[in-house]
Amino acid sequence: MILPLLAAAQEPQAMARTSIKQQGEIWMGQKVTMVVELLAPGFFAGNASFDLPRVSGVLIVPPVGSPLVSSEESGGVSYTVQRHELMLFAQAEGEVTVPACEIRIEFKRSPLDKETVKQAVKTQQLSFKAMRPPGTSAGQTIITSTDLKMEETWKPEPGANAKLGAAFVRTLKWTASDVTGMAFPPFRPAPVQGLGIYRAEPVVEDSEERGSLHGERRDTVTYVCKAGGRFEIPPLTMTWWDPEKKELKKIVFKAHAFEVPVPPPPPVTLRVWLKRVWREHGTQLVAGAVGVLFLLLALRVFGARVTGFLKRLLPRHLPSLNP
């Protein structure tokens, strides 16, 4: 058993190389490409499995699509190389450290081998510095792109036709190059008294063409008129950073003010009126009825005695002595 183990230990092993693709300034919210090259002394069999670390304030997106495959020779050993690109988006200012992570791979030393070699390799720890764009504040979500767009659509737009039960569907759509849809902040509508606000599940999509990433996110919110009166959906302001022009840009969507007519009260029927009277004066009516009933009962039981007593109290007229 010892000899086969020693032989296996002397066989060339797989390796991993890690690097940061970006050069120069790196801004918060900007895509940072982390390049991971996997070197197998033979031929890969199956897909690599990444155990990505969790880093506070950093969104790490696993590789998208198929890796680039090449070959190289080192120390007399021929290696097949897989190049994977991960995306990092830092929302924390200052030094960002991405710790080493484990990647599980399978490969064959010869194309005709029936069994595969399973091995876990580790990346190297990487660090970079993320800068906060001027004019932004701590805790603010920053999107960095050269061509960010944001669109707002209403179906229908809040206006003169508003009435009780009416619904207005609002859709906000983010699009940008070199930004994953997962990096866009969720839309959290401000509450409006008298309006029901219902959020649908967001739609996040990424597409890649010729190595260029294009991210998209759509948030849909429905406003329902639950009461009459005047309402205002407040304006919305979003900021983003253009790294080429080094300019903080704003997108502003106007407020929407509208009125919902208060419907006239329904006619009062006899049944409704009786319910209202009973609700407002039920206790007094019951007490009065009990009092009248008690009085009638008392007169029935003690009526004769009361009448005789009253007669004795009345003055008597004696007959004249000399008619």
C-alpha positions in Angstrom: 0.0 0.0 0.0 2.9 2.4 0.7 4.4 2.2 -2.8 1.2 3.1 -4.7 0.7 6.1 -2.3 4.2 7.3 -2.8 3.8 6.9 -6.6 0.5 8.9 -6.5 2.2 11.6 -4.4 5.0 11.9 -7.0 2.5 12.3 -9.9 2.0 15.9 -11.1 -0.9 17.6 -9.3 -3.4 20.1 -10.5 -2.9 23.8 -9.6 -4.8 27.1 -9.5 -3.6 30.6 -10.4 -5.5 33.7 -9.3 -5.2 37.3 -10.4 -7.1 40.6 -10.7 -7.7 41.7 -14.3 -8.3 45.4 -13.6 -5.5 48.0 -13.7 -5.6 51.5 -12.2 -8.5 52.9 -10.2 -11.3 50.7 -8.9 -14.5 52.3 -7.8 -17.3 51.1 -5.5 -20.0 49.3 -7.6 -17.6 48.7 -10.4 -17.1 45.3 -11.9 -13.8 43.7 -10.9 -12.7 40.6 -12.8 -11.1 37.9 -10.8 -9.3 35.5 -13.1 -8.9 31.9 -11.9 -6.8 29.5 -14.1 -7.1 25.8 -13.4 -4.1 23.7 -14.5 -4.7 19.9 -14.8 -1.8 17.5 -15.7 -3.9 15.8 -18.3 -7.4 16.4 -19.5 -10.4 17.8 -17.6 -13.4 15.6 -17.1 -16.5 17.4 -16.0 -17.1 20.9 -14.7 -15.2 22.6 -11.9 -17.1 23.2 -8.6 -16.4 26.5 -6.8 -16.8 27.0 -3.0 -17.0 30.8 -3.1 -16.2 32.7 0.1 -18.6 35.2 1.6 -17.1 38.7 2.0 -19.0 41.4 3.8 -19.8 44.3 1.5 -18.8 42.4 -1.7 -21.0 40.7 -4.2 -19.2 37.7 -5.8 -20.7 36.3 -9.0 -19.6 32.8 -10.1 -18.3 32.2 -13.6 -20.8 32.7 -16.4 -20.6 30.5 -19.5 -17.9 28.1 -20.5 -14.2 28.6 -19.6 -11.5 29.4 -22.2 -9.4 26.3 -22.6 -5.7 26.3 -23.6 -2.6 24.2 -22.9 0.9 24.9 -21.6 4.0 23.0 -20.6 5.9 23.5 -17.4 8.8 21.4 -16.0 8.3 18.8 -18.7 4.6 18.3 -17.8 1.8 19.2 -20.2 -1.2 20.9 -18.6 -4.6 21.7 -19.8 -5.7 25.2 -18.6 -9.2 26.4 -17.9 -9.6 30.1 -17.6 -12.6 31.2 -15.5 -13.6 34.8 -14.8 -15.5 35.7 -11.6 -17.1 39.1 -11.1 -16.7 41.2 -7.9 -18.7 44.2 -7.0 -17.5 46.1 -3.8 -20.0 48.2 -1.9 -17.4 48.9 0.9 -14.8 51.7 0.7 -11.2 50.8 1.3 -9.2 47.6 1.2 -11.1 44.6 0.0 -9.7 41.1 0.7 -11.0 38.0 -1.1 -9.8 35.0 0.8 -8.6 31.8 -0.8 -11.4 29.4 -1.9 -11.5 25.7 -2.7 -12.3 24.4 -6.2 -13.0 20.7 -6.9 -12.0 19.3 -10.3 -11.7 16.0 -12.1 -9.3 15.1 -14.8 -7.7 12.2 -16.6 -4.0 11.9 -17.0 -4.5 10.2 -20.3 -7.5 10.5 -22.7 -7.9 6.7 -22.6 -8.0 6.4 -18.8 -11.2 4.9 -17.5 -10.9 6.4 -14.0 -10.7 10.1 -13.2 -8.5 11.8 -10.7 -10.5 13.9 -8.2 -8.6 16.8 -6.6 -9.3 20.0 -4.7 -7.2 23.0 -5.4 -7.0 26.4 -3.7 -6.9 29.9 -5.1 -4.7 32.6 -3.7 -5.9 35.4 -1.5 -6.4 38.6 -3.4 -6.7 42.2 -2.3 -7.7 45.5 -4.0 -8.7 49.0 -3.0 -12.2 50.3 -3.8 -12.7 54.1 -3.8 -15.9 55.9 -2.9 -17.1 58.3 -5.7 -17.2 62.0 -4.6 -20.6 63.2 -3.5 -21.8 59.8 -2.2 -22.4 59.0 1.4 -21.7 56.0 3.6 -24.2 53.2 3.3 -25.4 54.4 -0.1 -25.6 51.7 -2.9 -23.4 52.8 -5.8 -23.7 51.5 -9.4 -20.7 52.2 -11.6 -21.1 52.0 -15.3 -20.4 54.1 -18.5 -23.9 53.6 -20.0 -26.4 53.0 -17.2 -30.0 53.5 -18.2 -33.2 53.5 -16.1 -36.7 53.6 -17.5 -40.1 54.1 -15.8 -43.4 53.0 -17.3 -47.0 53.2 -15.9 -50.0 51.2 -17.0 -52.1 53.3 -16.8 -50.5 56.5 -15.6 -52.2 57.9 -12.5 -54.5 60.7 -13.5 -58.1 62.0 -14.0 -59.6 58.5 -14.3 -58.7 57.5 -10.7 -61.4 55.9 -8.7 -61.9 53.5 -5.8 -60.4 50.2 -6.6 -58.3 51.5 -9.6 -54.8 50.0 -10.0 -51.7 51.6 -11.5 -48.8 49.3 -12.4 -45.4 50.9 -12.2 -42.3 49.2 -13.8 -38.7 50.3 -13.2 -36.1 48.9 -15.5 -32.3 49.0 -15.0 -29.8 48.2 -17.8 -26.0 48.7 -17.9 -22.9 47.2 -19.4 -20.4 45.4 -17.2 -22.9 45.2 -14.3 -24.8 42.0 -13.3 -28.5 42.4 -12.7 -27.9 41.2 -9.1 -25.9 44.3 -8.4 -28.8 46.7 -9.0 -30.5 47.8 -5.8 -34.1 46.7 -5.2 -36.9 49.3 -5.5 -38.6 50.0 -2.2 -41.6 52.3 -2.8 -42.5 54.8 -0.1 -45.8 54.1 1.7 -48.8 56.4 0.8 -51.7 56.5 3.2 -54.8 55.3 1.4 -53.0 53.4 -1.3 -52.3 49.7 -1.3 -48.8 48.9 -2.6 -47.9 45.4 -3.8 -44.5 44.4 -5.1 -44.0 41.6 -7.6 -40.9 39.4 -7.7 -38.1 41.2 -9.5 -36.8 39.9 -12.9 -33.0 39.7 -13.1 -31.3 38.8 -16.3 -27.7 38.8 -17.5 -26.5 38.4 -21.1 -23.0 38.0 -22.5 -21.9 38.8 -26.0 -18.3 38.6 -27.2 -17.1 38.7 -23.6 -19.1 41.8 -22.7 -21.6 41.5 -19.8 -25.0 43.3 -20.0 -27.2 43.3 -16.9 -30.9 44.0 -16.5 -33.3 44.2 -13.6 -37.1 45.0 -13.6 -39.1 45.9 -10.5 -42.9 46.0 -10.8 -45.1 47.6 -8.2 -48.9 47.9 -8.2 -50.7 50.9 -6.5 -54.4 50.3 -5.6 -56.8 53.1 -4.6 -58.3 52.0 -1.3 -59.8 55.3 -0.2 -60.9 58.6 -1.6 -58.9 61.9 -1.4 -55.8 63.5 -2.9 -52.7 61.3 -3.2 -49.1 61.9 -4.3 -46.6 59.2 -5.2 -43.3 61.0 -4.4 -40.6 61.6 -7.0 -37.7 59.1 -7.3 -34.1 60.0 -7.7 -31.3 57.5 -8.5 -27.6 58.3 -8.7 -24.8 56.4 -10.4 -21.1 56.9 -11.1 -19.6 57.3 -14.6 -15.9 56.1 -14.2 -14.8 57.5 -17.6 -16.1 61.0 -17.0 -15.6 60.7 -13.2 -19.1 62.2 -12.8 -21.9 61.5 -10.4 -25.1 61.4 -12.5 -28.7 61.5 -11.5 -31.9 60.1 -12.9 -35.1 61.8 -11.6 -38.7 60.6 -12.1 -41.4 63.1 -11.4 -44.0 62.8 -8.7 -47.6 61.8 -9.6 -50.4 63.6 -7.8 -54.0 62.6 -8.4 -57.5 62.7 -6.7 -59.8 59.8 -6.1 -63.5 61.0 -5.8 -65.2 60.2 -2.5 -68.4 58.2 -3.5 -71.7 59.6 -2.0 -73.0 57.7 1.0 -75.6 55.0 0.1 -79.3 55.7 0.9 -80.4 54.8 4.4 -83.0 52.0 4.4 -85.3 51.3 7.3 -83.3 48.3 8.3 -80.1 50.3 8.3 -81.8 53.1 10.3 -83.0 50.7 12.9 -79.6 49.1 13.2 -78.1 52.6 13.7 -80.6 53.6 16.3 -80.1 50.3 18.1 -76.3 50.7 18.0 -76.5 54.3 19.3 -79.4 54.1 21.8 -80.0 50.4 22.4 -79.1 50.6 26.1 -81.4 53.6 26.8 -84.3 51.9 24.9 -84.0 48.7 26.8 -83.8 50.6 30.1 -86.9 52.7 29.2 -88.9 49.6 28.2 -88.0 47.8 31.4 -89.1 50.9 33.4 -92.5 51.1 31.6 -93.1 47.4 32.1 -92.3 47.7 35.8 -94.7 50.6 36.1 -97.5 48.8 34.4 -96.9 45.7 36.6 -96.9 47.8 39.7 -100.3 49.5 38.7 -101.8 46.1 38.1 -100.8 44.7 41.4 -101.2 47.8 43.6 -103.8 49.7 41.6 -106.8 49.2 43.8 -104.9 50.1 47.0 -103.5 53.2 45.5 -107.0 54.3 44.2 -108.6 53.8 47.7 -105.8 55.6 49.4 -106.2 58.5 47.0 -109.9 58.6 47.6 -109.4 58.9 51.4 -107.2 61.9 50.8 -109.8 63.8 48.9 -112.2 66.1 50.9 -115.7 64.8 51.6 -118.9 66.9 51.1 -121.5 66.3 53.8 -125.3 66.6 52.9 -127.0 69.9 53.8 -128.9 69.9 57.2 -131.8 72.1 55.9 -132.5 71.0 52.4 
